[in-house]
Amino acid sequence: MNILFLLIPISLIIMGIAVAVLLWAIRSGQFDDLEGPAHRILMDDDDPLIPRKPQLKDPDE
């Protein structure tokens, strides 16, 4: 029975930390765009990742 005097405050502290982390995540915008990353992986980027050098035209033409 005496262990409850230790476990209840510890569990309240852990719950308080969890609520604080959840509120921080909500305020910092972690849950703003839930669908964007899921759609982004399906989009096909046709743009090359490394830009090509422009080809110089032949002056003889």
mmCIF file of the N, C-alpha and C atoms, coordinates in Angstrom:
data_MODEL
# 
_entry.id   MODEL 
# 
loop_
_atom_site.group_PDB 
_atom_site.id 
_atom_site.type_symbol 
_atom_site.label_atom_id 
_atom_site.label_alt_id 
_atom_site.label_comp_id 
_atom_site.label_asym_id 
_atom_site.label_entity_id 
_atom_site.label_seq_id 
_atom_site.pdbx_PDB_ins_code 
_atom_site.Cartn_x 
_atom_site.Cartn_y 
_atom_site.Cartn_z 
_atom_site.occupancy 
_atom_site.B_iso_or_equiv 
_atom_site.pdbx_formal_charge 
_atom_site.auth_seq_id 
_atom_site.auth_comp_id 
_atom_site.auth_asym_id 
_atom_site.auth_atom_id 
_atom_site.pdbx_PDB_model_num 
ATOM 1   N N  . MET A 1 1  ? 0.827  -1.199 0.000   1.00 0.00 ? 1  MET A N  1 
ATOM 2   C CA . MET A 1 1  ? 0.000  0.000  0.000   1.00 0.00 ? 1  MET A CA 1 
ATOM 3   C C  . MET A 1 1  ? 0.868  1.258  0.000   1.00 0.00 ? 1  MET A C  1 
ATOM 4   N N  . ASN A 1 2  ? 2.016  1.206  0.654   1.00 0.00 ? 2  ASN A N  1 
ATOM 5   C CA . ASN A 1 2  ? 2.879  2.367  0.709   1.00 0.00 ? 2  ASN A CA 1 
ATOM 6   C C  . ASN A 1 2  ? 3.473  2.712  -0.651  1.00 0.00 ? 2  ASN A C  1 
ATOM 7   N N  . ILE A 1 3  ? 3.562  1.700  -1.535  1.00 0.00 ? 3  ILE A N  1 
ATOM 8   C CA . ILE A 1 3  ? 4.124  1.951  -2.857  1.00 0.00 ? 3  ILE A CA 1 
ATOM 9   C C  . ILE A 1 3  ? 3.234  2.887  -3.672  1.00 0.00 ? 3  ILE A C  1 
ATOM 10  N N  . LEU A 1 4  ? 1.938  2.914  -3.365  1.00 0.00 ? 4  LEU A N  1 
ATOM 11  C CA . LEU A 1 4  ? 1.029  3.811  -4.080  1.00 0.00 ? 4  LEU A CA 1 
ATOM 12  C C  . LEU A 1 4  ? 1.384  5.275  -3.844  1.00 0.00 ? 4  LEU A C  1 
ATOM 13  N N  . PHE A 1 5  ? 1.940  5.583  -2.680  1.00 0.00 ? 5  PHE A N  1 
ATOM 14  C CA . PHE A 1 5  ? 2.348  6.956  -2.398  1.00 0.00 ? 5  PHE A CA 1 
ATOM 15  C C  . PHE A 1 5  ? 3.517  7.381  -3.285  1.00 0.00 ? 5  PHE A C  1 
ATOM 16  N N  . LEU A 1 6  ? 4.212  6.428  -3.832  1.00 0.00 ? 6  LEU A N  1 
ATOM 17  C CA . LEU A 1 6  ? 5.307  6.722  -4.755  1.00 0.00 ? 6  LEU A CA 1 
ATOM 18  C C  . LEU A 1 6  ? 4.850  6.648  -6.213  1.00 0.00 ? 6  LEU A C  1 
ATOM 19  N N  . LEU A 1 7  ? 4.045  5.631  -6.535  1.00 0.00 ? 7  LEU A N  1 
ATOM 20  C CA . LEU A 1 7  ? 3.657  5.410  -7.928  1.00 0.00 ? 7  LEU A CA 1 
ATOM 21  C C  . LEU A 1 7  ? 2.670  6.451  -8.454  1.00 0.00 ? 7  LEU A C  1 
ATOM 22  N N  . ILE A 1 8  ? 1.765  6.904  -7.640  1.00 0.00 ? 8  ILE A N  1 
ATOM 23  C CA . ILE A 1 8  ? 0.774  7.887  -8.110  1.00 0.00 ? 8  ILE A CA 1 
ATOM 24  C C  . ILE A 1 8  ? 1.442  9.211  -8.468  1.00 0.00 ? 8  ILE A C  1 
ATOM 25  N N  . PRO A 1 9  ? 2.311  9.793  -7.643  1.00 0.00 ? 9  PRO A N  1 
ATOM 26  C CA . PRO A 1 9  ? 2.982  11.030 -8.073  1.00 0.00 ? 9  PRO A CA 1 
ATOM 27  C C  . PRO A 1 9  ? 3.872  10.836 -9.296  1.00 0.00 ? 9  PRO A C  1 
ATOM 28  N N  . ILE A 1 10 ? 4.554  9.692  -9.384  1.00 0.00 ? 10 ILE A N  1 
ATOM 29  C CA . ILE A 1 10 ? 5.398  9.444  -10.555 1.00 0.00 ? 10 ILE A CA 1 
ATOM 30  C C  . ILE A 1 10 ? 4.538  9.359  -11.816 1.00 0.00 ? 10 ILE A C  1 
ATOM 31  N N  . SER A 1 11 ? 3.406  8.677  -11.739 1.00 0.00 ? 11 SER A N  1 
ATOM 32  C CA . SER A 1 11 ? 2.537  8.567  -12.914 1.00 0.00 ? 11 SER A CA 1 
ATOM 33  C C  . SER A 1 11 ? 1.947  9.930  -13.289 1.00 0.00 ? 11 SER A C  1 
ATOM 34  N N  . LEU A 1 12 ? 1.642  10.764 -12.310 1.00 0.00 ? 12 LEU A N  1 
ATOM 35  C CA . LEU A 1 12 ? 1.133  12.107 -12.623 1.00 0.00 ? 12 LEU A CA 1 
ATOM 36  C C  . LEU A 1 12 ? 2.207  12.968 -13.282 1.00 0.00 ? 12 LEU A C  1 
ATOM 37  N N  . ILE A 1 13 ? 3.447  12.809 -12.850 1.00 0.00 ? 13 ILE A N  1 
ATOM 38  C CA . ILE A 1 13 ? 4.551  13.558 -13.464 1.00 0.00 ? 13 ILE A CA 1 
ATOM 39  C C  . ILE A 1 13 ? 4.758  13.110 -14.905 1.00 0.00 ? 13 ILE A C  1 
ATOM 40  N N  . ILE A 1 14 ? 4.738  11.808 -15.135 1.00 0.00 ? 14 ILE A N  1 
ATOM 41  C CA . ILE A 1 14 ? 4.910  11.291 -16.501 1.00 0.00 ? 14 ILE A CA 1 
ATOM 42  C C  . ILE A 1 14 ? 3.751  11.721 -17.393 1.00 0.00 ? 14 ILE A C  1 
ATOM 43  N N  . MET A 1 15 ? 2.532  11.701 -16.868 1.00 0.00 ? 15 MET A N  1 
ATOM 44  C CA . MET A 1 15 ? 1.376  12.147 -17.641 1.00 0.00 ? 15 MET A CA 1 
ATOM 45  C C  . MET A 1 15 ? 1.495  13.644 -17.954 1.00 0.00 ? 15 MET A C  1 
ATOM 46  N N  . GLY A 1 16 ? 1.963  14.428 -17.000 1.00 0.00 ? 16 GLY A N  1 
ATOM 47  C CA . GLY A 1 16 ? 2.155  15.858 -17.237 1.00 0.00 ? 16 GLY A CA 1 
ATOM 48  C C  . GLY A 1 16 ? 3.185  16.121 -18.327 1.00 0.00 ? 16 GLY A C  1 
ATOM 49  N N  . ILE A 1 17 ? 4.263  15.340 -18.325 1.00 0.00 ? 17 ILE A N  1 
ATOM 50  C CA . ILE A 1 17 ? 5.287  15.483 -19.365 1.00 0.00 ? 17 ILE A CA 1 
ATOM 51  C C  . ILE A 1 17 ? 4.709  15.118 -20.730 1.00 0.00 ? 17 ILE A C  1 
ATOM 52  N N  . ALA A 1 18 ? 3.905  14.048 -20.785 1.00 0.00 ? 18 ALA A N  1 
ATOM 53  C CA . ALA A 1 18 ? 3.292  13.635 -22.051 1.00 0.00 ? 18 ALA A CA 1 
ATOM 54  C C  . ALA A 1 18 ? 2.345  14.702 -22.585 1.00 0.00 ? 18 ALA A C  1 
ATOM 55  N N  . VAL A 1 19 ? 1.570  15.304 -21.715 1.00 0.00 ? 19 VAL A N  1 
ATOM 56  C CA . VAL A 1 19 ? 0.648  16.369 -22.131 1.00 0.00 ? 19 VAL A CA 1 
ATOM 57  C C  . VAL A 1 19 ? 1.440  17.590 -22.607 1.00 0.00 ? 19 VAL A C  1 
ATOM 58  N N  . ALA A 1 20 ? 2.531  17.910 -21.922 1.00 0.00 ? 20 ALA A N  1 
ATOM 59  C CA . ALA A 1 20 ? 3.355  19.050 -22.325 1.00 0.00 ? 20 ALA A CA 1 
ATOM 60  C C  . ALA A 1 20 ? 3.977  18.820 -23.698 1.00 0.00 ? 20 ALA A C  1 
ATOM 61  N N  . VAL A 1 21 ? 4.455  17.590 -23.956 1.00 0.00 ? 21 VAL A N  1 
ATOM 62  C CA . VAL A 1 21 ? 5.036  17.274 -25.263 1.00 0.00 ? 21 VAL A CA 1 
ATOM 63  C C  . VAL A 1 21 ? 3.968  17.335 -26.351 1.00 0.00 ? 21 VAL A C  1 
ATOM 64  N N  . LEU A 1 22 ? 2.773  16.835 -26.059 1.00 0.00 ? 22 LEU A N  1 
ATOM 65  C CA . LEU A 1 22 ? 1.674  16.900 -27.024 1.00 0.00 ? 22 LEU A CA 1 
ATOM 66  C C  . LEU A 1 22 ? 1.305  18.346 -27.345 1.00 0.00 ? 22 LEU A C  1 
ATOM 67  N N  . LEU A 1 23 ? 1.198  19.183 -26.344 1.00 0.00 ? 23 LEU A N  1 
ATOM 68  C CA . LEU A 1 23 ? 0.869  20.596 -26.578 1.00 0.00 ? 23 LEU A CA 1 
ATOM 69  C C  . LEU A 1 23 ? 1.983  21.291 -27.356 1.00 0.00 ? 23 LEU A C  1 
ATOM 70  N N  . TRP A 1 24 ? 3.231  20.979 -27.060 1.00 0.00 ? 24 TRP A N  1 
ATOM 71  C CA . TRP A 1 24 ? 4.338  21.549 -27.819 1.00 0.00 ? 24 TRP A CA 1 
ATOM 72  C C  . TRP A 1 24 ? 4.252  21.144 -29.286 1.00 0.00 ? 24 TRP A C  1 
ATOM 73  N N  . ALA A 1 25 ? 3.948  19.873 -29.549 1.00 0.00 ? 25 ALA A N  1 
ATOM 74  C CA . ALA A 1 25 ? 3.858  19.391 -30.928 1.00 0.00 ? 25 ALA A CA 1 
ATOM 75  C C  . ALA A 1 25 ? 2.715  20.067 -31.667 1.00 0.00 ? 25 ALA A C  1 
ATOM 76  N N  . ILE A 1 26 ? 1.612  20.289 -31.013 1.00 0.00 ? 26 ILE A N  1 
ATOM 77  C CA . ILE A 1 26 ? 0.473  20.948 -31.647 1.00 0.00 ? 26 ILE A CA 1 
ATOM 78  C C  . ILE A 1 26 ? 0.809  22.403 -31.947 1.00 0.00 ? 26 ILE A C  1 
ATOM 79  N N  . ARG A 1 27 ? 1.414  23.101 -31.008 1.00 0.00 ? 27 ARG A N  1 
ATOM 80  C CA . ARG A 1 27 ? 1.744  24.519 -31.198 1.00 0.00 ? 27 ARG A CA 1 
ATOM 81  C C  . ARG A 1 27 ? 2.848  24.735 -32.224 1.00 0.00 ? 27 ARG A C  1 
ATOM 82  N N  . SER A 1 28 ? 3.752  23.779 -32.369 1.00 0.00 ? 28 SER A N  1 
ATOM 83  C CA . SER A 1 28 ? 4.846  23.958 -33.322 1.00 0.00 ? 28 SER A CA 1 
ATOM 84  C C  . SER A 1 28 ? 4.469  23.527 -34.732 1.00 0.00 ? 28 SER A C  1 
ATOM 85  N N  . GLY A 1 29 ? 3.241  23.045 -34.931 1.00 0.00 ? 29 GLY A N  1 
ATOM 86  C CA . GLY A 1 29 ? 2.767  22.747 -36.272 1.00 0.00 ? 29 GLY A CA 1 
ATOM 87  C C  . GLY A 1 29 ? 3.079  21.345 -36.757 1.00 0.00 ? 29 GLY A C  1 
ATOM 88  N N  . GLN A 1 30 ? 3.313  20.419 -35.862 1.00 0.00 ? 30 GLN A N  1 
ATOM 89  C CA . GLN A 1 30 ? 3.633  19.055 -36.278 1.00 0.00 ? 30 GLN A CA 1 
ATOM 90  C C  . GLN A 1 30 ? 2.438  18.354 -36.914 1.00 0.00 ? 30 GLN A C  1 
ATOM 91  N N  . PHE A 1 31 ? 1.223  18.760 -36.582 1.00 0.00 ? 31 PHE A N  1 
ATOM 92  C CA . PHE A 1 31 ? 0.026  18.093 -37.073 1.00 0.00 ? 31 PHE A CA 1 
ATOM 93  C C  . PHE A 1 31 ? -0.742 18.949 -38.083 1.00 0.00 ? 31 PHE A C  1 
ATOM 94  N N  . ASP A 1 32 ? -0.110 19.972 -38.649 1.00 0.00 ? 32 ASP A N  1 
ATOM 95  C CA . ASP A 1 32 ? -0.817 20.857 -39.572 1.00 0.00 ? 32 ASP A CA 1 
ATOM 96  C C  . ASP A 1 32 ? -1.143 20.184 -40.897 1.00 0.00 ? 32 ASP A C  1 
ATOM 97  N N  . ASP A 1 33 ? -0.191 19.521 -41.495 1.00 0.00 ? 33 ASP A N  1 
ATOM 98  C CA . ASP A 1 33 ? -0.391 18.921 -42.808 1.00 0.00 ? 33 ASP A CA 1 
ATOM 99  C C  . ASP A 1 33 ? -0.159 17.418 -42.718 1.00 0.00 ? 33 ASP A C  1 
ATOM 100 N N  . LEU A 1 34 ? -1.244 16.681 -42.510 1.00 0.00 ? 34 LEU A N  1 
ATOM 101 C CA . LEU A 1 34 ? -1.108 15.243 -42.369 1.00 0.00 ? 34 LEU A CA 1 
ATOM 102 C C  . LEU A 1 34 ? -1.143 14.525 -43.711 1.00 0.00 ? 34 LEU A C  1 
ATOM 103 N N  . GLU A 1 35 ? -1.756 15.142 -44.726 1.00 0.00 ? 35 GLU A N  1 
ATOM 104 C CA . GLU A 1 35 ? -1.904 14.476 -46.019 1.00 0.00 ? 35 GLU A CA 1 
ATOM 105 C C  . GLU A 1 35 ? -0.818 14.855 -47.017 1.00 0.00 ? 35 GLU A C  1 
ATOM 106 N N  . GLY A 1 36 ? -0.121 15.943 -46.789 1.00 0.00 ? 36 GLY A N  1 
ATOM 107 C CA . GLY A 1 36 ? 0.885  16.412 -47.735 1.00 0.00 ? 36 GLY A CA 1 
ATOM 108 C C  . GLY A 1 36 ? 1.993  15.408 -48.013 1.00 0.00 ? 36 GLY A C  1 
ATOM 109 N N  . PRO A 1 37 ? 2.657  14.881 -46.981 1.00 0.00 ? 37 PRO A N  1 
ATOM 110 C CA . PRO A 1 37 ? 3.714  13.908 -47.254 1.00 0.00 ? 37 PRO A CA 1 
ATOM 111 C C  . PRO A 1 37 ? 3.205  12.636 -47.925 1.00 0.00 ? 37 PRO A C  1 
ATOM 112 N N  . ALA A 1 38 ? 1.978  12.230 -47.623 1.00 0.00 ? 38 ALA A N  1 
ATOM 113 C CA . ALA A 1 38 ? 1.430  11.027 -48.254 1.00 0.00 ? 38 ALA A CA 1 
ATOM 114 C C  . ALA A 1 38 ? 1.182  11.254 -49.741 1.00 0.00 ? 38 ALA A C  1 
ATOM 115 N N  . HIS A 1 39 ? 0.743  12.454 -50.108 1.00 0.00 ? 39 HIS A N  1 
ATOM 116 C CA . HIS A 1 39 ? 0.515  12.760 -51.525 1.00 0.00 ? 39 HIS A CA 1 
ATOM 117 C C  . HIS A 1 39 ? 1.824  13.063 -52.242 1.00 0.00 ? 39 HIS A C  1 
ATOM 118 N N  . ARG A 1 40 ? 2.765  13.634 -51.533 1.00 0.00 ? 40 ARG A N  1 
ATOM 119 C CA . ARG A 1 40 ? 4.027  14.025 -52.152 1.00 0.00 ? 40 ARG A CA 1 
ATOM 120 C C  . ARG A 1 40 ? 4.801  12.809 -52.668 1.00 0.00 ? 40 ARG A C  1 
ATOM 121 N N  . ILE A 1 41 ? 4.693  11.685 -51.983 1.00 0.00 ? 41 ILE A N  1 
ATOM 122 C CA . ILE A 1 41 ? 5.431  10.505 -52.418 1.00 0.00 ? 41 ILE A CA 1 
ATOM 123 C C  . ILE A 1 41 ? 4.824  9.924  -53.689 1.00 0.00 ? 41 ILE A C  1 
ATOM 124 N N  . LEU A 1 42 ? 3.549  10.206 -53.947 1.00 0.00 ? 42 LEU A N  1 
ATOM 125 C CA . LEU A 1 42 ? 2.895  9.686  -55.144 1.00 0.00 ? 42 LEU A CA 1 
ATOM 126 C C  . LEU A 1 42 ? 3.124  10.567 -56.362 1.00 0.00 ? 42 LEU A C  1 
ATOM 127 N N  . MET A 1 43 ? 3.482  11.826 -56.142 1.00 0.00 ? 43 MET A N  1 
ATOM 128 C CA . MET A 1 43 ? 3.697  12.736 -57.264 1.00 0.00 ? 43 MET A CA 1 
ATOM 129 C C  . MET A 1 43 ? 5.025  12.410 -57.943 1.00 0.00 ? 43 MET A C  1 
ATOM 130 N N  . ASP A 1 44 ? 4.996  12.433 -59.261 1.00 0.00 ? 44 ASP A N  1 
ATOM 131 C CA . ASP A 1 44 ? 6.195  12.136 -60.030 1.00 0.00 ? 44 ASP A CA 1 
ATOM 132 C C  . ASP A 1 44 ? 6.863  13.452 -60.400 1.00 0.00 ? 44 ASP A C  1 
ATOM 133 N N  . ASP A 1 45 ? 8.067  13.629 -59.922 1.00 0.00 ? 45 ASP A N  1 
ATOM 134 C CA . ASP A 1 45 ? 8.812  14.831 -60.260 1.00 0.00 ? 45 ASP A CA 1 
ATOM 135 C C  . ASP A 1 45 ? 9.581  14.569 -61.543 1.00 0.00 ? 45 ASP A C  1 
ATOM 136 N N  . ASP A 1 46 ? 9.213  15.287 -62.588 1.00 0.00 ? 46 ASP A N  1 
ATOM 137 C CA . ASP A 1 46 ? 9.907  15.128 -63.857 1.00 0.00 ? 46 ASP A CA 1 
ATOM 138 C C  . ASP A 1 46 ? 11.144 16.013 -63.936 1.00 0.00 ? 46 ASP A C  1 
ATOM 139 N N  . ASP A 1 47 ? 11.283 16.931 -63.004 1.00 0.00 ? 47 ASP A N  1 
ATOM 140 C CA . ASP A 1 47 ? 12.445 17.817 -63.014 1.00 0.00 ? 47 ASP A CA 1 
ATOM 141 C C  . ASP A 1 47 ? 13.679 17.034 -62.569 1.00 0.00 ? 47 ASP A C  1 
ATOM 142 N N  . PRO A 1 48 ? 14.771 17.185 -63.285 1.00 0.00 ? 48 PRO A N  1 
ATOM 143 C CA . PRO A 1 48 ? 15.981 16.485 -62.836 1.00 0.00 ? 48 PRO A CA 1 
ATOM 144 C C  . PRO A 1 48 ? 16.505 17.096 -61.546 1.00 0.00 ? 48 PRO A C  1 
ATOM 145 N N  . LEU A 1 49 ? 17.083 16.261 -60.723 1.00 0.00 ? 49 LEU A N  1 
ATOM 146 C CA . LEU A 1 49 ? 17.611 16.751 -59.451 1.00 0.00 ? 49 LEU A CA 1 
ATOM 147 C C  . LEU A 1 49 ? 18.873 17.573 -59.656 1.00 0.00 ? 49 LEU A C  1 
ATOM 148 N N  . ILE A 1 50 ? 19.671 17.212 -60.661 1.00 0.00 ? 50 ILE A N  1 
ATOM 149 C CA . ILE A 1 50 ? 20.889 17.946 -60.967 1.00 0.00 ? 50 ILE A CA 1 
ATOM 150 C C  . ILE A 1 50 ? 20.640 18.718 -62.268 1.00 0.00 ? 50 ILE A C  1 
ATOM 151 N N  . PRO A 1 51 ? 20.675 20.047 -62.218 1.00 0.00 ? 51 PRO A N  1 
ATOM 152 C CA . PRO A 1 51 ? 20.413 20.803 -63.450 1.00 0.00 ? 51 PRO A CA 1 
ATOM 153 C C  . PRO A 1 51 ? 21.520 20.570 -64.474 1.00 0.00 ? 51 PRO A C  1 
ATOM 154 N N  . ARG A 1 52 ? 21.098 20.454 -65.705 1.00 0.00 ? 52 ARG A N  1 
ATOM 155 C CA . ARG A 1 52 ? 22.066 20.245 -66.785 1.00 0.00 ? 52 ARG A CA 1 
ATOM 156 C C  . ARG A 1 52 ? 22.641 21.577 -67.223 1.00 0.00 ? 52 ARG A C  1 
ATOM 157 N N  . LYS A 1 53 ? 23.868 21.510 -67.731 1.00 0.00 ? 53 LYS A N  1 
ATOM 158 C CA . LYS A 1 53 ? 24.485 22.719 -68.267 1.00 0.00 ? 53 LYS A CA 1 
ATOM 159 C C  . LYS A 1 53 ? 23.851 23.022 -69.618 1.00 0.00 ? 53 LYS A C  1 
ATOM 160 N N  . PRO A 1 54 ? 23.598 24.284 -69.890 1.00 0.00 ? 54 PRO A N  1 
ATOM 161 C CA . PRO A 1 54 ? 23.019 24.606 -71.212 1.00 0.00 ? 54 PRO A CA 1 
ATOM 162 C C  . PRO A 1 54 ? 24.008 24.269 -72.315 1.00 0.00 ? 54 PRO A C  1 
ATOM 163 N N  . GLN A 1 55 ? 23.479 23.670 -73.377 1.00 0.00 ? 55 GLN A N  1 
ATOM 164 C CA . GLN A 1 55 ? 24.344 23.314 -74.497 1.00 0.00 ? 55 GLN A CA 1 
ATOM 165 C C  . GLN A 1 55 ? 24.594 24.550 -75.354 1.00 0.00 ? 55 GLN A C  1 
ATOM 166 N N  . LEU A 1 56 ? 25.844 24.745 -75.668 1.00 0.00 ? 56 LEU A N  1 
ATOM 167 C CA . LEU A 1 56 ? 26.226 25.876 -76.509 1.00 0.00 ? 56 LEU A CA 1 
ATOM 168 C C  . LEU A 1 56 ? 25.986 25.512 -77.968 1.00 0.00 ? 56 LEU A C  1 
ATOM 169 N N  . LYS A 1 57 ? 25.470 26.473 -78.704 1.00 0.00 ? 57 LYS A N  1 
ATOM 170 C CA . LYS A 1 57 ? 25.247 26.237 -80.119 1.00 0.00 ? 57 LYS A CA 1 
ATOM 171 C C  . LYS A 1 57 ? 26.575 26.330 -80.879 1.00 0.00 ? 57 LYS A C  1 
ATOM 172 N N  . ASP A 1 58 ? 26.655 25.569 -81.925 1.00 0.00 ? 58 ASP A N  1 
ATOM 173 C CA . ASP A 1 58 ? 27.854 25.560 -82.750 1.00 0.00 ? 58 ASP A CA 1 
ATOM 174 C C  . ASP A 1 58 ? 27.901 26.855 -83.551 1.00 0.00 ? 58 ASP A C  1 
ATOM 175 N N  . PRO A 1 59 ? 28.967 27.633 -83.480 1.00 0.00 ? 59 PRO A N  1 
ATOM 176 C CA . PRO A 1 59 ? 29.033 28.921 -84.204 1.00 0.00 ? 59 PRO A CA 1 
ATOM 177 C C  . PRO A 1 59 ? 29.089 28.731 -85.711 1.00 0.00 ? 59 PRO A C  1 
ATOM 178 N N  . ASP A 1 60 ? 29.413 27.537 -86.209 1.00 0.00 ? 60 ASP A N  1 
ATOM 179 C CA . ASP A 1 60 ? 29.488 27.311 -87.647 1.00 0.00 ? 60 ASP A CA 1 
ATOM 180 C C  . ASP A 1 60 ? 28.121 27.164 -88.284 1.00 0.00 ? 60 ASP A C  1 
ATOM 181 N N  . GLU A 1 61 ? 27.102 26.958 -87.512 1.00 0.00 ? 61 GLU A N  1 
ATOM 182 C CA . GLU A 1 61 ? 25.759 26.722 -88.078 1.00 0.00 ? 61 GLU A CA 1 
ATOM 183 C C  . GLU A 1 61 ? 25.103 28.008 -88.454 1.00 0.00 ? 61 GLU A C  1 
# 
